[in-house]
Amino acid sequence: MKKSSDEEAPTPIAAASKKATARRDDLGMPWHLWADGKPHRLKKGKHYTVDSKRVQEAAKAASQKMGITVRSARDQISNKHEYVWVQFADHATFIGEPCPCGGRELARLHRHYARCESCGATLALTEP
């Protein structure tokens, strides 16, 4: 079946999340399931057992293999609960810069994350 000329190619994050393979990345974690553009809270003891910094490194390695980017943050509530938050995006760019497609209309979803109104790509935003 041929694509119509109006149909856009999927963004990298959409293509990565559609790769429903049985292969798991570093630490035995199914990174492709969390590469959907949404923030995910990974709990120590439930999702991982290693040091949280190692989980952040594994998330970065997984994003590079998928050709996308990731933002992560460690979170600890008292001494009992430790988490790593991850959010994957199609591209990384500086705040105030356009999307790689050239689009300048970026819908800010939160301080460090936006969606391009032109192409639909998700962007991890960084302070210049």
C-alpha distance (Angstrom), angle and dihedral (degrees) to the residues before:
residue distance angle dihedral
M1 . . .
K2 3.80 . .
K3 3.82 122.3 .
S4 3.77 117.8 -116.9
S5 3.78 115.7 -119.6
D6 3.83 90.0 -115.3
E7 3.79 93.2 57.4
E8 3.82 112.6 97.0
A9 3.78 123.8 -140.1
P10 3.81 113.4 -107.5
T11 3.80 117.2 -95.9
P12 3.82 115.9 -109.5
I13 3.81 92.5 -103.7
A14 3.80 91.4 51.8
A15 3.79 90.9 49.4
A16 3.82 92.0 47.8
S17 3.79 94.1 49.0
K18 3.82 91.1 48.9
K19 3.80 90.0 58.5
A20 3.78 93.8 96.4
T21 3.73 96.6 -179.1
A22 3.76 127.0 155.0
R23 3.82 89.4 -128.3
R24 3.77 114.0 109.8
D25 3.77 125.5 -156.9
D26 3.80 130.5 -134.1
L27 3.79 117.3 -26.9
G28 3.79 90.3 18.0
M29 3.80 90.3 -82.3
P30 3.83 121.0 145.4
W31 3.80 96.7 -127.6
H32 3.81 93.2 169.0
L33 3.83 88.7 66.5
W34 3.80 91.1 58.1
A35 3.83 94.3 43.8
D36 3.81 92.0 92.5
G37 3.80 99.3 107.2
K38 3.81 94.1 -104.5
P39 3.81 124.6 114.0
H40 3.81 112.7 -105.3
R41 3.80 127.6 -164.3
L42 3.80 112.6 -145.5
K43 3.80 114.4 -162.0
K44 3.79 123.8 -146.2
G45 3.78 109.0 -119.7
K46 3.81 92.6 23.7
H47 3.82 104.9 51.2
Y48 3.81 99.7 14.0
T49 3.81 142.2 7.3
V50 3.82 102.4 -163.5
D51 3.80 129.3 86.0
S52 3.81 112.4 -61.8
K53 3.80 91.7 -124.4
R54 3.82 88.2 60.0
V55 3.82 89.4 53.6
Q56 3.80 89.9 53.0
E57 3.81 90.1 50.6
A58 3.82 90.7 49.1
A59 3.83 90.8 49.9
K60 3.81 90.1 52.6
A61 3.82 91.7 48.4
A62 3.82 90.2 48.9
S63 3.81 91.9 50.2
Q64 3.79 91.1 51.8
K65 3.81 90.9 51.3
M66 3.82 89.9 50.4
G67 3.83 92.4 46.9
I68 3.81 93.9 -119.3
T69 3.82 135.3 97.6
V70 3.80 134.6 -111.9
R71 3.76 138.2 -157.5
S72 3.78 118.8 -154.7
A73 3.78 137.7 180.0
R74 3.78 133.8 -173.4
D75 3.79 117.9 -130.5
Q76 3.79 129.6 -173.0
I77 3.79 127.8 -172.9
S78 3.79 109.7 -166.1
N79 3.80 115.0 -44.0
K80 3.81 93.2 -61.4
H81 3.79 106.1 61.6
E82 3.79 124.7 52.8
Y83 3.82 124.6 173.2
V84 3.78 142.2 175.8
W85 3.80 116.7 -149.4
V86 3.82 115.8 -152.6
Q87 3.78 131.2 -174.9
F88 3.79 121.7 177.1
A89 3.82 123.3 -152.9
D90 3.79 137.2 -175.6
H91 3.82 94.7 -120.2
A92 3.80 142.8 1.5
T93 3.79 120.4 -131.1
F94 3.79 139.7 160.8
I95 3.79 119.1 -96.8
G96 3.81 107.8 -94.2
E97 3.81 94.4 25.9
P98 3.82 121.6 110.3
C99 3.79 125.9 -109.7
P100 3.83 113.9 -88.9
C101 3.84 86.4 -105.0
G102 3.82 88.1 62.1
G103 3.80 94.6 -108.2
R104 3.80 114.9 144.1
E105 3.81 99.3 -173.6
L106 3.78 102.3 93.3
A107 3.79 119.8 173.4
R108 3.81 106.0 -144.6
L109 3.79 108.9 -136.7
H110 3.80 91.8 -179.8
R111 3.79 137.7 -25.1
H112 3.81 95.7 -67.8
Y113 3.79 103.2 25.6
A114 3.81 135.8 65.9
R115 3.79 142.6 164.8
C116 3.80 121.7 -133.4
E117 3.80 111.0 -123.7
S118 3.83 90.9 -153.9
C119 3.80 102.2 53.5
G120 3.81 104.8 7.6
A121 3.82 94.4 -120.6
T122 3.78 118.9 149.4
L123 3.80 117.3 -125.8
A124 3.79 131.6 -156.2
L125 3.80 104.6 -147.4
T126 3.80 124.4 -145.1
E127 3.80 130.4 -168.4
P128 3.85 110.3 -108.3
